[in-house]
């Protein structure tokens, strides 16, 4: 899987389930800068590849992603 495909999957999953999870708590748990995931979901910021892969692995581990 290339990073563009992973980026789309992560963004779609977060958009679909953002009302069920606390994005800020997820940022703190993974050590991301404040509001980075929130801005990624809204389309205002892109995540670098390292953070994107870390988030992808975490979502894959915690759900049927």
N, CA, C and O atoms as a Tripos MOL2 file, in Angstrom:
@<TRIPOS>MOLECULE
protein
  260   259    65     0     0
PROTEIN
NO_CHARGES

@<TRIPOS>ATOM
      1 N           0.8360   -1.1860    0.0000 N.3       1 UNK1
      2 CA          0.0000    0.0000    0.0000 C.3       1 UNK1
      3 C           0.8770    1.2450    0.0000 C.2       1 UNK1
      4 O           1.8330    1.3430    0.7690 O.2       1 UNK1
      5 N           0.5540    2.1640   -0.8420 N.am      2 UNK2
      6 CA          1.3310    3.4000   -0.8690 C.3       2 UNK2
      7 C           0.7310    4.4140    0.1140 C.2       2 UNK2
      8 O          -0.3850    4.2430    0.6050 O.2       2 UNK2
      9 N           1.4890    5.4550    0.3810 N.am      3 UNK3
     10 CA          1.0920    6.4350    1.3920 C.3       3 UNK3
     11 C          -0.1630    7.2120    1.0170 C.2       3 UNK3
     12 O          -0.9230    7.6090    1.9000 O.2       3 UNK3
     13 N          -0.3930    7.4360   -0.2650 N.am      4 UNK4
     14 CA         -1.6040    8.1510   -0.6740 C.3       4 UNK4
     15 C          -2.8510    7.3360   -0.3660 C.2       4 UNK4
     16 O          -3.8650    7.8780    0.0740 O.2       4 UNK4
     17 N          -2.7700    6.0330   -0.6010 N.am      5 UNK5
     18 CA         -3.8940    5.1540   -0.2970 C.3       5 UNK5
     19 C          -4.1410    5.0950    1.2140 C.2       5 UNK5
     20 O          -5.2870    5.1350    1.6630 O.2       5 UNK5
     21 N          -3.0750    5.0010    1.9810 N.am      6 UNK6
     22 CA         -3.1960    4.9870    3.4440 C.3       6 UNK6
     23 C          -3.7810    6.3070    3.9300 C.2       6 UNK6
     24 O          -4.6310    6.3150    4.8200 O.2       6 UNK6
     25 N          -3.3380    7.4160    3.3590 N.am      7 UNK7
     26 CA         -3.8340    8.7380    3.7510 C.3       7 UNK7
     27 C          -5.3500    8.8380    3.5440 C.2       7 UNK7
     28 O          -6.0620    9.3640    4.4000 O.2       7 UNK7
     29 N          -5.8320    8.3390    2.4220 N.am      8 UNK8
     30 CA         -7.2690    8.3870    2.1330 C.3       8 UNK8
     31 C          -8.0420    7.4900    3.0960 C.2       8 UNK8
     32 O          -9.0950    7.8840    3.5970 O.2       8 UNK8
     33 N          -7.5320    6.2960    3.3570 N.am      9 UNK9
     34 CA         -8.2110    5.3740    4.2720 C.3       9 UNK9
     35 C          -8.2910    5.9420    5.6820 C.2       9 UNK9
     36 O          -9.3420    5.8760    6.3210 O.2       9 UNK9
     37 N          -7.1980    6.4950    6.1670 N.am     10 UNK10
     38 CA         -7.1730    7.0610    7.5220 C.3      10 UNK10
     39 C          -8.1240    8.2490    7.6120 C.2      10 UNK10
     40 O          -8.8910    8.3580    8.5690 O.2      10 UNK10
     41 N          -8.0800    9.1340    6.6280 N.am     11 UNK11
     42 CA         -8.9450   10.3100    6.6480 C.3      11 UNK11
     43 C         -10.4140    9.9080    6.5980 C.2      11 UNK11
     44 O         -11.2280   10.4710    7.3290 O.2      11 UNK11
     45 N         -10.7650    8.9510    5.7550 N.am     12 UNK12
     46 CA        -12.1500    8.4960    5.6750 C.3      12 UNK12
     47 C         -12.6020    7.8470    6.9780 C.2      12 UNK12
     48 O         -13.7250    8.0760    7.4270 O.2      12 UNK12
     49 N         -11.7370    7.0410    7.5850 N.am     13 UNK13
     50 CA        -12.0940    6.3830    8.8430 C.3      13 UNK13
     51 C         -12.2910    7.4100    9.9480 C.2      13 UNK13
     52 O         -13.2660    7.3360   10.6960 O.2      13 UNK13
     53 N         -11.3830    8.3560   10.0570 N.am     14 UNK14
     54 CA        -11.4990    9.3790   11.0960 C.3      14 UNK14
     55 C         -12.7280   10.2520   10.8830 C.2      14 UNK14
     56 O         -13.3950   10.6240   11.8490 O.2      14 UNK14
     57 N         -13.0340   10.5810    9.6410 N.am     15 UNK15
     58 CA        -14.2180   11.3800    9.3480 C.3      15 UNK15
     59 C         -15.4870   10.6240    9.7420 C.2      15 UNK15
     60 O         -16.4220   11.2110   10.2850 O.2      15 UNK15
     61 N         -15.5110    9.3400    9.4670 N.am     16 UNK16
     62 CA        -16.6930    8.5280    9.7610 C.3      16 UNK16
     63 C         -16.8960    8.3420   11.2650 C.2      16 UNK16
     64 O         -18.0330    8.3840   11.7360 O.2      16 UNK16
     65 N         -15.8220    8.1380   12.0250 N.am     17 UNK17
     66 CA        -15.9320    7.7930   13.4410 C.3      17 UNK17
     67 C         -15.5090    8.8970   14.4000 C.2      17 UNK17
     68 O         -15.3580    8.6340   15.5930 O.2      17 UNK17
     69 N         -15.3150   10.1130   13.9240 N.am     18 UNK18
     70 CA        -14.8220   11.1730   14.8050 C.3      18 UNK18
     71 C         -15.7950   11.5200   15.9240 C.2      18 UNK18
     72 O         -15.3730   12.0280   16.9630 O.2      18 UNK18
     73 N         -17.0760   11.2610   15.7390 N.am     19 UNK19
     74 CA        -18.0220   11.5580   16.8130 C.3      19 UNK19
     75 C         -17.9790   10.5010   17.9190 C.2      19 UNK19
     76 O         -18.5500   10.7090   18.9890 O.2      19 UNK19
     77 N         -17.3120    9.3720   17.6750 N.am     20 UNK20
     78 CA        -17.2210    8.3180   18.6730 C.3      20 UNK20
     79 C         -15.8850    8.2850   19.4100 C.2      20 UNK20
     80 O         -15.7790    7.6680   20.4700 O.2      20 UNK20
     81 N         -14.8720    8.9400   18.8630 N.am     21 UNK21
     82 CA        -13.5590    8.9470   19.5060 C.3      21 UNK21
     83 C         -13.1530   10.3790   19.8150 C.2      21 UNK21
     84 O         -13.6290   11.3230   19.1850 O.2      21 UNK21
     85 N         -12.2770   10.5260   20.7800 N.am     22 UNK22
     86 CA        -11.7770   11.8430   21.1430 C.3      22 UNK22
     87 C         -10.4450   12.0600   20.4180 C.2      22 UNK22
     88 O          -9.4290   11.4510   20.7530 O.2      22 UNK22
     89 N         -10.4780   12.9320   19.4290 N.am     23 UNK23
     90 CA         -9.2990   13.1600   18.5980 C.3      23 UNK23
     91 C          -8.1470   13.7470   19.4060 C.2      23 UNK23
     92 O          -6.9910   13.3880   19.1820 O.2      23 UNK23
     93 N          -8.4450   14.6330   20.3290 N.am     24 UNK24
     94 CA         -7.3950   15.2540   21.1460 C.3      24 UNK24
     95 C          -6.7040   14.2070   22.0160 C.2      24 UNK24
     96 O          -5.4840   14.2400   22.1780 O.2      24 UNK24
     97 N          -7.4760   13.2840   22.5740 N.am     25 UNK25
     98 CA         -6.8890   12.2080   23.3870 C.3      25 UNK25
     99 C          -6.0080   11.3070   22.5150 C.2      25 UNK25
    100 O          -4.9610   10.8400   22.9620 O.2      25 UNK25
    101 N          -6.4250   11.0700   21.2990 N.am     26 UNK26
    102 CA         -5.6310   10.2750   20.3650 C.3      26 UNK26
    103 C          -4.3190   10.9820   20.0400 C.2      26 UNK26
    104 O          -3.2700   10.3420   19.9570 O.2      26 UNK26
    105 N          -4.3740   12.2940   19.8570 N.am     27 UNK27
    106 CA         -3.1520   13.0780   19.6030 C.3      27 UNK27
    107 C          -2.1910   12.9910   20.7870 C.2      27 UNK27
    108 O          -0.9900   12.8010   20.5980 O.2      27 UNK27
    109 N          -2.7030   13.1260   21.9760 N.am     28 UNK28
    110 CA         -1.8460   13.0470   23.1680 C.3      28 UNK28
    111 C          -1.2390   11.6620   23.3070 C.2      28 UNK28
    112 O          -0.0580   11.5270   23.6250 O.2      28 UNK28
    113 N          -2.0420   10.6330   23.0690 N.am     29 UNK29
    114 CA         -1.5630    9.2560   23.2090 C.3      29 UNK29
    115 C          -0.4350    8.9490   22.2180 C.2      29 UNK29
    116 O           0.5320    8.2700   22.5640 O.2      29 UNK29
    117 N          -0.5630    9.4480   20.9980 N.am     30 UNK30
    118 CA          0.4430    9.1740   19.9700 C.3      30 UNK30
    119 C           1.5780   10.1960   19.9580 C.2      30 UNK30
    120 O           2.5590   10.0230   19.2350 O.2      30 UNK30
    121 N           1.4500   11.2570   20.7520 N.am     31 UNK31
    122 CA          2.5170   12.2550   20.8180 C.3      31 UNK31
    123 C           2.5200   13.2270   19.6590 C.2      31 UNK31
    124 O           3.5720   13.7640   19.3110 O.2      31 UNK31
    125 N           1.3710   13.4670   19.0510 N.am     32 UNK32
    126 CA          1.2590   14.4060   17.9370 C.3      32 UNK32
    127 C           1.0880   15.8200   18.4680 C.2      32 UNK32
    128 O           0.6440   16.0020   19.6020 O.2      32 UNK32
    129 N           1.4300   16.8200   17.6730 N.am     33 UNK33
    130 CA          1.1750   18.2090   18.0740 C.3      33 UNK33
    131 C          -0.3190   18.4620   18.2480 C.2      33 UNK33
    132 O          -1.1520   17.7800   17.6510 O.2      33 UNK33
    133 N          -0.6350   19.4320   19.0560 N.am     34 UNK34
    134 CA         -2.0200   19.7680   19.3600 C.3      34 UNK34
    135 C          -2.7990   20.1210   18.0970 C.2      34 UNK34
    136 O          -2.3160   20.8870   17.2620 O.2      34 UNK34
    137 N          -3.9770   19.5790   17.9560 N.am     35 UNK35
    138 CA         -4.9300   19.8370   16.8650 C.3      35 UNK35
    139 C          -4.4720   19.3440   15.4980 C.2      35 UNK35
    140 O          -5.0960   19.6950   14.4970 O.2      35 UNK35
    141 N          -3.4280   18.5590   15.4130 N.am     36 UNK36
    142 CA         -2.9560   18.1200   14.0960 C.3      36 UNK36
    143 C          -3.9190   17.1310   13.4450 C.2      36 UNK36
    144 O          -4.1580   17.2130   12.2400 O.2      36 UNK36
    145 N          -4.4750   16.2010   14.2170 N.am     37 UNK37
    146 CA         -5.4230   15.2440   13.6360 C.3      37 UNK37
    147 C          -6.7240   15.9520   13.2980 C.2      37 UNK37
    148 O          -7.3370   15.6660   12.2700 O.2      37 UNK37
    149 N          -7.1450   16.8620   14.1440 N.am     38 UNK38
    150 CA         -8.3830   17.6090   13.8780 C.3      38 UNK38
    151 C          -8.2670   18.3930   12.5750 C.2      38 UNK38
    152 O          -9.1980   18.4000   11.7700 O.2      38 UNK38
    153 N          -7.1390   19.0480   12.3660 N.am     39 UNK39
    154 CA         -6.9320   19.8160   11.1420 C.3      39 UNK39
    155 C          -6.7640   18.8960    9.9270 C.2      39 UNK39
    156 O          -7.1510   19.2610    8.8170 O.2      39 UNK39
    157 N          -6.1910   17.7080   10.1340 N.am     40 UNK40
    158 CA         -6.0620   16.7340    9.0520 C.3      40 UNK40
    159 C          -7.4410   16.2740    8.5840 C.2      40 UNK40
    160 O          -7.6840   16.1550    7.3830 O.2      40 UNK40
    161 N          -8.3360   16.0170    9.5220 N.am     41 UNK41
    162 CA         -9.6830   15.5600    9.1720 C.3      41 UNK41
    163 C         -10.4560   16.6500    8.4280 C.2      41 UNK41
    164 O         -11.1840   16.3540    7.4800 O.2      41 UNK41
    165 N         -10.3050   17.9000    8.8490 N.am     42 UNK42
    166 CA        -11.0110   19.0020    8.1890 C.3      42 UNK42
    167 C         -10.3720   19.3850    6.8640 C.2      42 UNK42
    168 O         -10.9940   20.0860    6.0650 O.2      42 UNK42
    169 N          -9.1480   18.9440    6.6130 N.am     43 UNK43
    170 CA         -8.4970   19.2310    5.3430 C.3      43 UNK43
    171 C          -7.5530   20.4050    5.3820 C.2      43 UNK43
    172 O          -7.0380   20.8010    4.3360 O.2      43 UNK43
    173 N          -7.3040   20.9810    6.5390 N.am     44 UNK44
    174 CA         -6.4470   22.1410    6.6420 C.3      44 UNK44
    175 C          -4.9640   21.8240    6.7460 C.2      44 UNK44
    176 O          -4.1260   22.6990    6.5240 O.2      44 UNK44
    177 N          -4.6290   20.5790    7.0820 N.am     45 UNK45
    178 CA         -3.2280   20.2060    7.2810 C.3      45 UNK45
    179 C          -3.0300   18.7690    6.8270 C.2      45 UNK45
    180 O          -3.9370   17.9450    6.9460 O.2      45 UNK45
    181 N          -1.8630   18.4700    6.3130 N.am     46 UNK46
    182 CA         -1.5380   17.0870    5.9890 C.3      46 UNK46
    183 C          -0.5910   16.5610    7.0510 C.2      46 UNK46
    184 O           0.1970   17.3180    7.6180 O.2      46 UNK46
    185 N          -0.6640   15.2880    7.3140 N.am     47 UNK47
    186 CA          0.2540   14.6520    8.2470 C.3      47 UNK47
    187 C           1.4660   14.1580    7.4720 C.2      47 UNK47
    188 O           1.3370   13.6880    6.3420 O.2      47 UNK47
    189 N           2.6410   14.2630    8.0770 N.am     48 UNK48
    190 CA          3.8110   13.7310    7.3930 C.3      48 UNK48
    191 C           3.7300   12.2060    7.3800 C.2      48 UNK48
    192 O           2.9480   11.6200    8.1280 O.2      48 UNK48
    193 N           4.5210   11.5720    6.5480 N.am     49 UNK49
    194 CA          4.4180   10.1320    6.3310 C.3      49 UNK49
    195 C           4.6750    9.3300    7.5980 C.2      49 UNK49
    196 O           4.0250    8.3100    7.8250 O.2      49 UNK49
    197 N           5.6080    9.7730    8.4210 N.am     50 UNK50
    198 CA          5.9260    9.0590    9.6580 C.3      50 UNK50
    199 C           4.7250    9.0400   10.6030 C.2      50 UNK50
    200 O           4.3740    7.9910   11.1450 O.2      50 UNK50
    201 N           4.1020   10.1890   10.7980 N.am     51 UNK51
    202 CA          2.9320   10.2700   11.6780 C.3      51 UNK51
    203 C           1.7390    9.5410   11.0710 C.2      51 UNK51
    204 O           0.9550    8.9170   11.7870 O.2      51 UNK51
    205 N           1.6050    9.6200    9.7620 N.am     52 UNK52
    206 CA          0.5100    8.9430    9.0870 C.3      52 UNK52
    207 C           0.6070    7.4270    9.2880 C.2      52 UNK52
    208 O          -0.3960    6.7800    9.5920 O.2      52 UNK52
    209 N           1.7940    6.8640    9.1240 N.am     53 UNK53
    210 CA          1.9770    5.4250    9.3170 C.3      53 UNK53
    211 C           1.7620    5.0260   10.7690 C.2      53 UNK53
    212 O           1.2060    3.9610   11.0380 O.2      53 UNK53
    213 N           2.1890    5.8580   11.7050 N.am     54 UNK54
    214 CA          1.9660    5.5860   13.1220 C.3      54 UNK54
    215 C           0.4690    5.5670   13.4340 C.2      54 UNK54
    216 O          -0.0050    4.6810   14.1450 O.2      54 UNK54
    217 N          -0.2640    6.5270   12.9120 N.am     55 UNK55
    218 CA         -1.7070    6.5890   13.1040 C.3      55 UNK55
    219 C          -2.3950    5.4020   12.4320 C.2      55 UNK55
    220 O          -3.3200    4.8230   13.0010 O.2      55 UNK55
    221 N          -1.9580    5.0390   11.2420 N.am     56 UNK56
    222 CA         -2.5240    3.8950   10.5200 C.3      56 UNK56
    223 C          -2.3340    2.6080   11.3220 C.2      56 UNK56
    224 O          -3.2750    1.8290   11.4690 O.2      56 UNK56
    225 N          -1.1460    2.3810   11.8330 N.am     57 UNK57
    226 CA         -0.8800    1.1710   12.6170 C.3      57 UNK57
    227 C          -1.7160    1.1460   13.8880 C.2      57 UNK57
    228 O          -2.2050    0.0890   14.2870 O.2      57 UNK57
    229 N          -1.8840    2.3010   14.5280 N.am     58 UNK58
    230 CA         -2.6750    2.3680   15.7540 C.3      58 UNK58
    231 C          -4.1510    2.0810   15.4640 C.2      58 UNK58
    232 O          -4.7890    1.3270   16.1990 O.2      58 UNK58
    233 N          -4.6880    2.6670   14.4160 N.am     59 UNK59
    234 CA         -6.0930    2.4400   14.0620 C.3      59 UNK59
    235 C          -6.3040    0.9820   13.6480 C.2      59 UNK59
    236 O          -7.3370    0.3900   13.9580 O.2      59 UNK59
    237 N          -5.3540    0.4250   12.9700 N.am     60 UNK60
    238 CA         -5.4500   -0.9720   12.5420 C.3      60 UNK60
    239 C          -5.4400   -1.8900   13.7640 C.2      60 UNK60
    240 O          -6.1390   -2.9030   13.7900 O.2      60 UNK60
    241 N          -4.6540   -1.5380   14.7620 N.am     61 UNK61
    242 CA         -4.5560   -2.3510   15.9640 C.3      61 UNK61
    243 C          -5.8320   -2.2580   16.8150 C.2      61 UNK61
    244 O          -6.2450   -3.2510   17.4140 O.2      61 UNK61
    245 N          -6.4530   -1.0820   16.8700 N.am     62 UNK62
    246 CA         -7.5940   -0.8960   17.7710 C.3      62 UNK62
    247 C          -8.9420   -1.2180   17.1410 C.2      62 UNK62
    248 O          -9.9420   -1.2800   17.8560 O.2      62 UNK62
    249 N          -9.0040   -1.4280   15.8170 N.am     63 UNK63
    250 CA        -10.2970   -1.6740   15.1930 C.3      63 UNK63
    251 C         -10.1560   -2.6380   14.0170 C.2      63 UNK63
    252 O          -9.0640   -3.1040   13.6890 O.2      63 UNK63
    253 N         -11.2720   -2.9110   13.4120 N.am     64 UNK64
    254 CA        -11.2790   -3.7450   12.2050 C.3      64 UNK64
    255 C         -11.0850   -2.8290   11.0030 C.2      64 UNK64
    256 O         -11.9860   -2.6770   10.1790 O.2      64 UNK64
    257 N          -9.9300   -2.2330   10.9080 N.am     65 UNK65
    258 CA         -9.6070   -1.2330    9.9060 C.3      65 UNK65
    259 C          -9.1820   -1.9460    8.6780 C.2      65 UNK65
    260 O          -8.8540   -1.3090    7.6770 O.2      65 UNK65
@<TRIPOS>BOND
     1     1     2 1
     2     2     3 1
     3     3     4 2
     4     3     5 am
     5     5     6 1
     6     6     7 1
     7     7     8 2
     8     7     9 am
     9     9    10 1
    10    10    11 1
    11    11    12 2
    12    11    13 am
    13    13    14 1
    14    14    15 1
    15    15    16 2
    16    15    17 am
    17    17    18 1
    18    18    19 1
    19    19    20 2
    20    19    21 am
    21    21    22 1
    22    22    23 1
    23    23    24 2
    24    23    25 am
    25    25    26 1
    26    26    27 1
    27    27    28 2
    28    27    29 am
    29    29    30 1
    30    30    31 1
    31    31    32 2
    32    31    33 am
    33    33    34 1
    34    34    35 1
    35    35    36 2
    36    35    37 am
    37    37    38 1
    38    38    39 1
    39    39    40 2
    40    39    41 am
    41    41    42 1
    42    42    43 1
    43    43    44 2
    44    43    45 am
    45    45    46 1
    46    46    47 1
    47    47    48 2
    48    47    49 am
    49    49    50 1
    50    50    51 1
    51    51    52 2
    52    51    53 am
    53    53    54 1
    54    54    55 1
    55    55    56 2
    56    55    57 am
    57    57    58 1
    58    58    59 1
    59    59    60 2
    60    59    61 am
    61    61    62 1
    62    62    63 1
    63    63    64 2
    64    63    65 am
    65    65    66 1
    66    66    67 1
    67    67    68 2
    68    67    69 am
    69    69    70 1
    70    70    71 1
    71    71    72 2
    72    71    73 am
    73    73    74 1
    74    74    75 1
    75    75    76 2
    76    75    77 am
    77    77    78 1
    78    78    79 1
    79    79    80 2
    80    79    81 am
    81    81    82 1
    82    82    83 1
    83    83    84 2
    84    83    85 am
    85    85    86 1
    86    86    87 1
    87    87    88 2
    88    87    89 am
    89    89    90 1
    90    90    91 1
    91    91    92 2
    92    91    93 am
    93    93    94 1
    94    94    95 1
    95    95    96 2
    96    95    97 am
    97    97    98 1
    98    98    99 1
    99    99   100 2
   100    99   101 am
   101   101   102 1
   102   102   103 1
   103   103   104 2
   104   103   105 am
   105   105   106 1
   106   106   107 1
   107   107   108 2
   108   107   109 am
   109   109   110 1
   110   110   111 1
   111   111   112 2
   112   111   113 am
   113   113   114 1
   114   114   115 1
   115   115   116 2
   116   115   117 am
   117   117   118 1
   118   118   119 1
   119   119   120 2
   120   119   121 am
   121   121   122 1
   122   122   123 1
   123   123   124 2
   124   123   125 am
   125   125   126 1
   126   126   127 1
   127   127   128 2
   128   127   129 am
   129   129   130 1
   130   130   131 1
   131   131   132 2
   132   131   133 am
   133   133   134 1
   134   134   135 1
   135   135   136 2
   136   135   137 am
   137   137   138 1
   138   138   139 1
   139   139   140 2
   140   139   141 am
   141   141   142 1
   142   142   143 1
   143   143   144 2
   144   143   145 am
   145   145   146 1
   146   146   147 1
   147   147   148 2
   148   147   149 am
   149   149   150 1
   150   150   151 1
   151   151   152 2
   152   151   153 am
   153   153   154 1
   154   154   155 1
   155   155   156 2
   156   155   157 am
   157   157   158 1
   158   158   159 1
   159   159   160 2
   160   159   161 am
   161   161   162 1
   162   162   163 1
   163   163   164 2
   164   163   165 am
   165   165   166 1
   166   166   167 1
   167   167   168 2
   168   167   169 am
   169   169   170 1
   170   170   171 1
   171   171   172 2
   172   171   173 am
   173   173   174 1
   174   174   175 1
   175   175   176 2
   176   175   177 am
   177   177   178 1
   178   178   179 1
   179   179   180 2
   180   179   181 am
   181   181   182 1
   182   182   183 1
   183   183   184 2
   184   183   185 am
   185   185   186 1
   186   186   187 1
   187   187   188 2
   188   187   189 am
   189   189   190 1
   190   190   191 1
   191   191   192 2
   192   191   193 am
   193   193   194 1
   194   194   195 1
   195   195   196 2
   196   195   197 am
   197   197   198 1
   198   198   199 1
   199   199   200 2
   200   199   201 am
   201   201   202 1
   202   202   203 1
   203   203   204 2
   204   203   205 am
   205   205   206 1
   206   206   207 1
   207   207   208 2
   208   207   209 am
   209   209   210 1
   210   210   211 1
   211   211   212 2
   212   211   213 am
   213   213   214 1
   214   214   215 1
   215   215   216 2
   216   215   217 am
   217   217   218 1
   218   218   219 1
   219   219   220 2
   220   219   221 am
   221   221   222 1
   222   222   223 1
   223   223   224 2
   224   223   225 am
   225   225   226 1
   226   226   227 1
   227   227   228 2
   228   227   229 am
   229   229   230 1
   230   230   231 1
   231   231   232 2
   232   231   233 am
   233   233   234 1
   234   234   235 1
   235   235   236 2
   236   235   237 am
   237   237   238 1
   238   238   239 1
   239   239   240 2
   240   239   241 am
   241   241   242 1
   242   242   243 1
   243   243   244 2
   244   243   245 am
   245   245   246 1
   246   246   247 1
   247   247   248 2
   248   247   249 am
   249   249   250 1
   250   250   251 1
   251   251   252 2
   252   251   253 am
   253   253   254 1
   254   254   255 1
   255   255   256 2
   256   255   257 am
   257   257   258 1
   258   258   259 1
   259   259   260 2
@<TRIPOS>SUBSTRUCTURE
     1 UNK1         2 RESIDUE 1 A UNK
     2 UNK2         6 RESIDUE 1 A UNK
     3 UNK3        10 RESIDUE 1 A UNK
     4 UNK4        14 RESIDUE 1 A UNK
     5 UNK5        18 RESIDUE 1 A UNK
     6 UNK6        22 RESIDUE 1 A UNK
     7 UNK7        26 RESIDUE 1 A UNK
     8 UNK8        30 RESIDUE 1 A UNK
     9 UNK9        34 RESIDUE 1 A UNK
    10 UNK10       38 RESIDUE 1 A UNK
    11 UNK11       42 RESIDUE 1 A UNK
    12 UNK12       46 RESIDUE 1 A UNK
    13 UNK13       50 RESIDUE 1 A UNK
    14 UNK14       54 RESIDUE 1 A UNK
    15 UNK15       58 RESIDUE 1 A UNK
    16 UNK16       62 RESIDUE 1 A UNK
    17 UNK17       66 RESIDUE 1 A UNK
    18 UNK18       70 RESIDUE 1 A UNK
    19 UNK19       74 RESIDUE 1 A UNK
    20 UNK20       78 RESIDUE 1 A UNK
    21 UNK21       82 RESIDUE 1 A UNK
    22 UNK22       86 RESIDUE 1 A UNK
    23 UNK23       90 RESIDUE 1 A UNK
    24 UNK24       94 RESIDUE 1 A UNK
    25 UNK25       98 RESIDUE 1 A UNK
    26 UNK26      102 RESIDUE 1 A UNK
    27 UNK27      106 RESIDUE 1 A UNK
    28 UNK28      110 RESIDUE 1 A UNK
    29 UNK29      114 RESIDUE 1 A UNK
    30 UNK30      118 RESIDUE 1 A UNK
    31 UNK31      122 RESIDUE 1 A UNK
    32 UNK32      126 RESIDUE 1 A UNK
    33 UNK33      130 RESIDUE 1 A UNK
    34 UNK34      134 RESIDUE 1 A UNK
    35 UNK35      138 RESIDUE 1 A UNK
    36 UNK36      142 RESIDUE 1 A UNK
    37 UNK37      146 RESIDUE 1 A UNK
    38 UNK38      150 RESIDUE 1 A UNK
    39 UNK39      154 RESIDUE 1 A UNK
    40 UNK40      158 RESIDUE 1 A UNK
    41 UNK41      162 RESIDUE 1 A UNK
    42 UNK42      166 RESIDUE 1 A UNK
    43 UNK43      170 RESIDUE 1 A UNK
    44 UNK44      174 RESIDUE 1 A UNK
    45 UNK45      178 RESIDUE 1 A UNK
    46 UNK46      182 RESIDUE 1 A UNK
    47 UNK47      186 RESIDUE 1 A UNK
    48 UNK48      190 RESIDUE 1 A UNK
    49 UNK49      194 RESIDUE 1 A UNK
    50 UNK50      198 RESIDUE 1 A UNK
    51 UNK51      202 RESIDUE 1 A UNK
    52 UNK52      206 RESIDUE 1 A UNK
    53 UNK53      210 RESIDUE 1 A UNK
    54 UNK54      214 RESIDUE 1 A UNK
    55 UNK55      218 RESIDUE 1 A UNK
    56 UNK56      222 RESIDUE 1 A UNK
    57 UNK57      226 RESIDUE 1 A UNK
    58 UNK58      230 RESIDUE 1 A UNK
    59 UNK59      234 RESIDUE 1 A UNK
    60 UNK60      238 RESIDUE 1 A UNK
    61 UNK61      242 RESIDUE 1 A UNK
    62 UNK62      246 RESIDUE 1 A UNK
    63 UNK63      250 RESIDUE 1 A UNK
    64 UNK64      254 RESIDUE 1 A UNK
    65 UNK65      258 RESIDUE 1 A UNK
